[in-house]
Amino acid sequence: MVYLDYAATSPLLHEAIKAMREAEQRFFANASALHTPGHLSLNKIEETRELLAQLINAEPDEIIFTSGASESNNTVIRTFEGHKIITSPLEHHSIIETAKALGGKKTPALYSYMLANNEIGEFLPIKDIVKKARKEGGFVHSDLTQVLGKLPIDVKALDLDYATFSAHKIGGPIGVGALYVRNGVPFKPLIIGGNQEKKRRGTTYNTVGIIGFGAALKYVAEHKTWEIYDTKIRTLRDELARRILKEIPGSSLNTDLKNSLPNILNASFEAAEGESIQLYLDAEGIIVSTGSACASGDIKPSHVLMAKTGDAEVAHSSIRFSFGLGNTKEDIDKVMEVLPGVIDRLQKISTLERKKK
């Protein structure tokens, strides 16, 4: 199998699997309990908190564990319920939909802009957003879900008030995430009814999951994975982009290769429907996605590509190839053995006409 859907989720690292298996045997006790097994569980949780804090240049008490990025995003937006919430059309649905539902006119405003988009990989002008927010006395949140492990992160240098992270994008388990909350900024708990996380997020700790997150964070830090992404993975991504444009008529890129994460490539293929491309590739053991996995099952074109191109045909004919540490040059060769034939087949039976150059 050629797996090119790392932006949706990454395979569990061996280190994370090993750590969670050990946790199931040794650190199963409720981390809020006063007995010794509870303290042992809590100590492992605090190790993960310390690891993430060090990796992003934050204080450990500025890290809150959550069930994932969507919960983290919702928590920040709900903190500013009734306030002006300013965001971009490229954000994840957990930002856009929550902002629509809860935004108002009160100030100070919250600016929520991801550093890099999950569908096309492109960077947003976060420095400019921070400057604008500070000038207006507002606060800044950034969804860094896709960035963790791919780029060095310094929340202080970025001057962020809030930042979102998710374990399963870096080889940790699904169902665990984190929220950075700068000390002293507004905060309203999303889940009330427990003393966990200093009363900032009630519910029993997902100790095993958090320990798996910690193992993935340790791997990222020790291997400096952002350097691997900037060299090996970027080379693979750019080679696939080059070959698609050269070998497949009617192809185009939706990702700006010079202004994007090194592991995401979004391409469109004239007169070929994205879901059909995905299914044909899947039958050949090549795993890709049609934009954001969180929107799968939605027949509407990608809101990100519609915001970027304004062209529904381009959006409907798009495929996202997203790379991870396990990919090789052989994966690119396999894709290009299959993809041109798939596109040609679909274009021949399509009711849409190819645009003439």
C-alpha positions as CSV (number, residue, x, y, z in Angstrom):
1,M,0.0,0.0,0.0
2,V,1.1,3.5,-0.8
3,Y,-0.2,5.8,1.9
4,L,-0.5,9.5,1.0
5,D,-3.1,10.7,3.4
6,Y,-0.9,11.7,6.4
7,A,-2.7,15.1,6.6
8,A,-5.9,13.2,7.6
9,T,-4.1,11.0,10.0
10,S,-0.7,9.3,10.4
11,P,0.0,5.7,11.2
12,L,0.8,5.1,14.9
13,L,4.5,5.2,15.6
14,H,6.0,2.0,17.0
15,E,7.2,4.1,19.9
16,A,3.7,5.3,20.6
17,I,2.3,1.8,20.4
18,K,4.9,0.5,22.8
19,A,4.3,3.3,25.3
20,M,0.6,2.8,25.3
21,R,0.8,-0.9,25.8
22,E,3.0,-0.3,28.8
23,A,0.6,2.3,30.0
24,E,-2.3,-0.1,29.8
25,Q,-0.4,-2.4,32.2
26,R,1.3,0.1,34.5
27,F,-0.5,3.5,34.3
28,F,-4.1,2.5,34.2
29,A,-5.1,4.2,37.5
30,N,-7.2,7.4,37.5
31,A,-4.6,10.2,37.4
32,S,-6.8,12.3,39.7
33,A,-6.7,9.8,42.5
34,L,-4.6,10.3,45.7
35,H,-3.2,6.8,45.8
36,T,0.2,5.8,44.5
37,P,-1.0,4.3,41.2
38,G,-2.9,7.5,40.5
39,H,0.3,9.5,41.2
40,L,2.2,7.3,38.8
41,S,-0.3,8.0,36.0
42,L,-0.3,11.7,36.7
43,N,3.5,11.8,36.6
44,K,3.4,10.3,33.0
45,I,0.8,12.9,32.0
46,E,3.0,15.7,33.3
47,E,5.9,14.3,31.3
48,T,3.9,14.7,28.1
49,R,2.9,18.2,29.1
50,E,6.5,19.1,29.7
51,L,7.5,17.6,26.3
52,L,5.0,19.6,24.4
53,A,5.8,22.8,26.3
54,Q,9.5,22.4,25.5
55,L,8.8,21.7,21.8
56,I,6.7,24.8,21.3
57,N,8.5,27.1,23.8
58,A,5.6,27.4,26.3
59,E,5.3,26.9,30.0
60,P,3.9,23.5,31.1
61,D,0.9,25.2,32.9
62,E,-0.1,26.8,29.6
63,I,-0.9,23.3,28.1
64,I,-4.3,21.8,28.5
65,F,-5.0,18.3,27.2
66,T,-8.2,17.8,25.1
67,S,-9.8,15.1,23.0
68,G,-8.3,16.6,19.8
69,A,-8.0,19.7,17.6
70,S,-11.8,20.2,17.1
71,E,-12.4,20.4,20.9
72,S,-9.4,22.7,21.3
73,N,-10.7,25.0,18.6
74,N,-14.2,25.0,20.0
75,T,-12.9,25.8,23.5
76,V,-11.1,29.0,22.2
77,I,-14.1,30.2,20.1
78,R,-16.5,29.6,23.0
79,T,-14.3,31.6,25.3
80,F,-15.1,34.6,23.0
81,E,-18.8,33.9,22.7
82,G,-20.6,37.1,21.8
83,H,-17.4,38.8,20.7
84,K,-16.2,39.6,17.3
85,I,-14.5,36.5,15.9
86,I,-12.4,37.2,12.8
87,T,-11.1,34.3,10.8
88,S,-10.3,33.2,7.2
89,P,-12.4,31.2,4.7
90,L,-9.6,28.6,4.7
91,E,-10.1,27.5,8.3
92,H,-11.2,24.1,9.5
93,H,-15.0,23.7,9.9
94,S,-14.5,23.5,13.7
95,I,-13.5,27.1,13.6
96,I,-15.8,28.4,10.8
97,E,-19.0,26.8,12.0
98,T,-18.4,27.6,15.7
99,A,-17.5,31.2,14.9
100,K,-20.7,31.6,12.9
101,A,-22.8,30.2,15.7
102,L,-21.2,32.1,18.6
103,G,-19.6,35.2,17.2
104,G,-21.0,38.7,18.1
105,K,-20.1,42.3,18.2
106,K,-18.4,42.7,21.6
107,T,-14.7,43.5,21.8
108,P,-12.0,42.6,22.3
109,A,-12.0,40.5,19.2
110,L,-10.5,37.1,18.6
111,Y,-8.5,36.5,15.5
112,S,-8.3,32.8,14.6
113,Y,-6.0,32.0,11.6
114,M,-4.3,28.7,11.0
115,L,-0.6,28.9,10.3
116,A,-0.9,26.4,7.4
117,N,-4.0,25.1,5.7
118,N,-4.8,21.4,5.9
119,E,-6.1,21.0,2.4
120,I,-3.7,22.9,0.2
121,G,-0.8,23.3,2.8
122,E,-0.4,27.0,2.1
123,F,0.8,29.5,4.8
124,L,-1.5,32.2,6.0
125,P,-0.1,35.7,7.0
126,I,-0.1,35.0,10.7
127,K,2.5,37.8,11.5
128,D,0.3,40.4,9.8
129,I,-2.8,39.0,11.7
130,V,-1.0,39.3,15.0
131,K,0.1,42.9,14.3
132,K,-3.5,43.9,13.4
133,A,-4.9,42.1,16.5
134,R,-2.4,43.8,18.8
135,K,-3.2,47.2,17.3
136,E,-6.9,46.7,18.1
137,G,-6.3,45.1,21.5
138,G,-7.5,41.7,20.3
139,F,-6.3,38.1,20.9
140,V,-4.9,35.6,18.5
141,H,-5.5,31.9,18.1
142,S,-3.8,29.6,15.5
143,D,-4.7,26.1,14.6
144,L,-1.2,24.5,14.4
145,T,-2.5,21.0,13.9
146,Q,-0.8,20.4,10.5
147,V,2.3,22.3,11.5
148,L,3.5,20.3,14.6
149,G,6.4,18.1,13.6
150,K,6.7,19.7,10.1
151,L,8.1,23.1,11.2
152,P,9.8,24.4,14.3
153,I,7.2,26.1,16.5
154,D,7.8,28.9,19.0
155,V,4.5,30.3,20.3
156,K,6.2,33.1,22.0
157,A,8.0,34.2,18.8
158,L,4.7,33.9,17.0
159,D,3.1,36.0,19.8
160,L,0.1,33.7,20.0
161,D,-2.4,33.7,22.8
162,Y,-3.9,30.3,21.9
163,A,-2.7,27.4,19.7
164,T,-4.2,24.0,18.8
165,F,-2.5,20.6,18.5
166,S,-3.5,17.0,17.7
167,A,-1.6,13.8,18.5
168,H,-2.7,11.7,15.5
169,K,-1.0,14.0,13.0
170,I,2.4,13.2,14.3
171,G,2.1,9.4,14.9
172,G,0.2,9.5,18.2
173,P,-3.3,8.2,18.9
174,I,-6.6,9.6,17.6
175,G,-8.7,11.1,20.4
176,V,-6.0,13.2,22.1
177,G,-5.0,16.8,21.5
178,A,-3.8,19.9,23.3
179,L,-4.5,23.5,23.6
180,Y,-1.9,26.2,24.4
181,V,-3.4,29.0,26.5
182,R,-1.0,31.9,27.2
183,N,-1.0,32.7,30.9
184,G,-3.2,35.7,31.7
185,V,-5.5,35.6,28.6
186,P,-9.3,35.0,28.8
187,F,-10.4,31.4,29.2
188,K,-13.7,29.7,29.6
189,P,-13.8,25.9,30.1
190,L,-15.8,23.9,27.5
191,I,-16.3,20.9,29.8
192,I,-17.3,21.8,33.4
193,G,-17.7,19.5,36.3
194,G,-14.2,18.4,37.3
195,N,-11.0,19.6,38.8
196,Q,-8.8,18.2,36.1
197,E,-6.4,20.5,34.2
198,K,-6.7,23.0,37.0
199,K,-10.5,23.2,36.5
200,R,-10.0,24.1,32.8
201,R,-11.2,20.8,31.4
202,G,-13.3,18.4,33.4
203,T,-13.4,14.6,32.8
204,T,-11.2,11.7,33.6
205,Y,-7.8,11.9,32.0
206,N,-7.2,9.8,28.9
207,T,-3.9,8.6,30.5
208,V,-3.0,6.0,27.9
209,G,-3.7,8.3,25.0
210,I,-1.8,11.2,26.5
211,I,1.2,8.9,27.1
212,G,1.0,7.8,23.4
213,F,1.0,11.5,22.5
214,G,4.1,12.0,24.7
215,A,5.9,9.2,22.9
216,A,5.1,10.8,19.5
217,L,6.3,14.2,20.8
218,K,9.5,12.6,22.1
219,Y,10.1,11.1,18.6
220,V,9.5,14.4,16.9
221,A,12.0,16.2,19.3
222,E,14.7,13.6,19.2
223,H,14.6,13.1,15.4
224,K,14.0,16.8,14.6
225,T,11.4,15.7,12.1
226,W,10.9,19.2,10.7
227,E,14.4,18.8,9.2
228,I,13.4,15.6,7.5
229,Y,10.3,17.2,6.2
230,D,12.2,20.1,4.8
231,T,14.6,17.9,2.9
232,K,13.5,14.4,2.1
233,I,9.7,14.9,2.2
234,R,9.8,18.2,0.3
235,T,11.8,16.6,-2.4
236,L,9.3,13.8,-2.8
237,R,6.3,16.2,-2.8
238,D,8.0,18.5,-5.4
239,E,8.9,15.5,-7.6
240,L,5.3,14.3,-7.6
241,A,4.1,17.8,-8.5
242,R,6.6,18.0,-11.4
243,R,5.7,14.6,-12.8
244,I,1.9,15.3,-12.5
245,L,2.2,18.5,-14.5
246,K,4.6,16.9,-17.1
247,E,2.8,13.6,-17.6
248,I,-0.9,14.3,-17.1
249,P,-2.7,16.5,-19.5
250,G,-5.2,18.9,-17.9
251,S,-3.5,18.8,-14.5
252,S,-2.9,21.9,-12.4
253,L,-1.7,22.6,-8.8
254,N,-3.7,24.2,-6.1
255,T,-0.7,24.3,-3.8
256,D,1.9,27.0,-4.0
257,L,5.0,24.9,-3.6
258,K,7.1,27.9,-2.4
259,N,4.6,29.0,0.2
260,S,3.4,25.9,1.9
261,L,4.1,23.0,4.2
262,P,6.6,20.6,2.6
263,N,4.3,17.5,2.8
264,I,1.0,18.6,1.2
265,L,0.2,18.7,-2.5
266,N,-3.3,19.5,-3.8
267,A,-3.8,19.0,-7.6
268,S,-6.8,19.2,-9.9
269,F,-7.5,17.2,-13.1
270,E,-9.8,18.6,-15.7
271,A,-12.9,16.6,-16.5
272,A,-12.1,14.0,-13.8
273,E,-14.1,13.9,-10.6
274,G,-12.1,13.8,-7.4
275,E,-14.1,11.0,-5.7
276,S,-13.8,8.8,-8.7
277,I,-10.0,9.4,-8.9
278,Q,-9.8,8.5,-5.2
279,L,-11.7,5.2,-5.6
280,Y,-9.7,4.1,-8.7
281,L,-6.4,4.8,-6.8
282,D,-7.7,3.0,-3.7
283,A,-8.4,-0.1,-5.8
284,E,-4.7,0.0,-6.8
285,G,-3.6,0.4,-3.2
286,I,-2.8,4.1,-3.4
287,I,-4.5,6.1,-0.5
288,V,-5.2,9.8,-1.1
289,S,-8.0,12.1,-0.2
290,T,-10.3,14.6,-1.8
291,G,-9.5,17.6,0.4
292,S,-10.3,17.5,4.1
293,A,-11.2,14.1,5.6
294,C,-13.4,15.9,8.2
295,A,-15.7,16.9,5.3
296,S,-16.0,13.5,3.7
297,G,-19.5,12.5,2.9
298,D,-20.3,16.1,2.0
299,I,-21.1,16.5,-1.7
300,K,-20.4,20.2,-1.6
301,P,-17.0,21.3,-3.2
302,S,-14.2,22.1,-0.7
303,H,-14.8,25.4,0.9
304,V,-11.0,25.9,0.9
305,L,-10.7,25.4,-2.9
306,M,-13.8,27.5,-3.5
307,A,-12.3,30.3,-1.5
308,K,-9.0,30.0,-3.3
309,T,-10.2,29.4,-6.9
310,G,-13.9,30.2,-7.0
311,D,-14.2,27.3,-9.5
312,A,-16.4,24.4,-8.5
313,E,-15.0,22.2,-11.3
314,V,-11.5,22.7,-10.0
315,A,-12.7,22.0,-6.4
316,H,-14.6,18.8,-7.5
317,S,-11.6,17.5,-9.5
318,S,-9.1,17.9,-6.7
319,I,-6.9,15.3,-4.9
320,R,-4.8,15.9,-1.9
321,F,-1.5,14.0,-1.7
322,S,-0.1,14.3,1.8
323,F,3.3,12.8,2.8
324,G,4.8,11.5,6.0
325,L,8.0,10.1,7.3
326,G,7.2,6.6,5.9
327,N,7.1,7.6,2.2
328,T,9.8,6.9,-0.4
329,K,10.7,7.6,-4.0
330,E,9.2,4.2,-4.9
331,D,5.8,5.6,-3.7
332,I,6.0,8.4,-6.3
333,D,6.9,5.9,-9.0
334,K,3.9,3.7,-8.1
335,V,1.5,6.7,-8.1
336,M,2.7,7.7,-11.5
337,E,2.4,4.2,-12.9
338,V,-1.3,4.3,-12.1
339,L,-2.5,8.0,-12.0
340,P,-2.1,9.0,-15.6
341,G,-4.2,6.0,-16.8
342,V,-6.9,6.7,-14.2
343,I,-7.2,10.3,-15.3
344,D,-7.2,9.4,-19.0
345,R,-10.0,6.9,-18.4
346,L,-12.1,9.3,-16.5
347,Q,-11.6,12.2,-18.9
348,K,-12.7,9.9,-21.8
349,I,-16.0,9.1,-20.2
350,S,-16.6,12.5,-18.7
351,T,-19.5,14.7,-19.8
352,L,-17.3,17.8,-19.1
353,E,-15.1,19.2,-21.8
354,R,-11.4,19.8,-21.3
355,K,-10.5,23.4,-21.3
356,K,-8.4,24.3,-24.4
357,K,-5.1,25.9,-23.5
